[in-house]
Amino acid sequence: MDRTEFTRLTTEYLPAVYKTALCNCRNTQDAEDIVQETFCALLNSGQSFPDDESVKRWLLRVAVNKSRDLFRSAWRRKTVSLEEAADAADGSAPMSSEETDLFRALQQLPIKDRNVLHLFYYEEYSTGEIAQILQISEGTVRTRLSRARKKLQQILKEA
Amino acid sequence: MNDPMKQNYKNTFDKIEVPEQLLDRTLAAAFQPEHTPQHSMPGSRKFRPALIAAMITVVILGAAAVYASVAGLWSRGLSGTVHSGPKSQQELVDQGFAFPLADKYQELAVTCSGVTITPNMILTDGRIAYVSFLVEGYDYEIGKEERPAFASDYKDSSLQSIRDGKDPEKEISVARIFMDGFYAEKTTDGGYRDVNGNLEYIVKVMTTEGEYSFDNPYDINPALSDSLYGSVLHFEFQDLGTVDPEYDKTTQDGDAYKNVAEGTWTFDITMPDQEEAADMIRTVDLNSQIEDTDCFMKSVEISPISVKLTYTVSRPKNKRGGENAFAFHGIRLKDGTVQKQTAWDWPVLLYGDSENERTCLIALDHVVDPRQAEALLVNLYAYEDEMEIRLR
């Protein structure tokens, strides 16, 4: 992959990768690290992809995996919460109370459920596509998705 | 589907802006020397994909040859569906769960447009049945992107699989697939050719009445119907062709399908009536409340290929459906090993006779000896942690 092509793909898909990473992390620094690691992995992978959509799916999978690795790491930063970080994010539009509640509720979900929910709700992938991206069974996707939705509703109801 | 939570979710994440410097930092990090692609040194040895493929093929063919000499009965697709080895395969035949149809082979074969389809084997415990069909004479090139499919699967997903005549009250739930024998994590519907060049098609039947769908959470949960034993299952496969998987992902409306062999292959297959197999199904009365939940476990029935959980919850039946079953993760055996469930399908929730009773039907993707099962590993819906249901 040449420099121009890599720059184009990074520019195109960095927001999606960042938001997916952010969904997994509890702070923006970790999310930014994951973004960098993910795109470096793309450059070093030597893989060829049939189309841009395949690149995007590959990037999202790598971002999720790197988030998981980070989460397992003893060195994971435990400083600023995502919620606080999101509130403080420079230039971000202010969130309504409803959106802030959702953000808080999201943090209470297990990470694996968050990933599925994010890919389904935000990236608008089907359960079959999410299964391919995360390399898990479609049944597992459906289970996690149903559980996440229900749990999110429950938390928001109680909020 | 109008989902306000989805809209709220999108709004929330739309408002998150990417830090301004992140793109520059990412590009800089990627183009640092240590991150540039590493090239092989001249003269260094490389693994060649074709060589690796050839090696894998030899291993697979070698394994298949040993396999055939030991078991001699089971197809690769069906073996892969339940992860069974020669020993368990022989036991399932001996115990009355698996029924090779080799002796009826010619009698059951149907040929249209040069394609002969023959029921090859039945694997059933009365609740779930897998019927394996061999497909001969279909010119499908392994390795191409396209995969084989019946038009009847594509254009009419309700397909004509009917139980005991055409009584709509006796419908069954059916899943069908061209199985390659490598389960779940790998391709599941690419098809493969056996040593004779045949494809394999597997129909999975479950004893449920009513419709359900995992795509729509508001569908009605069905009820458990009578045992499949002794039932006549009617199968119709119409027109055989190919599907472009990439196209399939976006359209799902039948346009991805190209017809190759026209015809209707029809089968009426009587499910065996096996009392001896029923004796092998282990029933455990639990009668215990799951801590901190409204779930009272009544009983578990385990066969080598399925688990049936019966329990009650405090909430009445939801007439709109959408209630979730347990998430099933596997079985811990008495020797401490865990057979993890990796199948793509999840447990089916069925309503019982009373308002509060539920039944959960799980098709195991690893054959198990029911006597050796120590605990079920599950998630109870809406409760996060994986838990064990011990079978005392």
Interface residues (C-beta under 8 A of the other chain):
Chain A: R3 F6 T7 T10 T11 L14 P15 Y18 K19 L22 C23 T28 E32 V35 Q36 F39 C40 L42 L43 N44 G46 A86 A89 D90 G91 S92 A93 P94 M95 S96 E98 E99 L102 F103 P110 L117 H118 Y121 Y122 S126 T127 G128 E129 A131 Q135 S137 E138 G139 T140 R142 T143 S146 R147 R149 K150 K151 L152 Q153 Q154 L156
Chain B: M5 K6 N8 Y9 K10 N11 T12 F13 K15 I16 E17 V18 P19 E20 L22 L23 R25 T26 L27 A29 A30 F31 H35 T36 P37 Q38 A184 E185 F214 D215 P217 K249 N324 A327 T342 A343 W344 D345 W346 N379 Y381 A382 E384
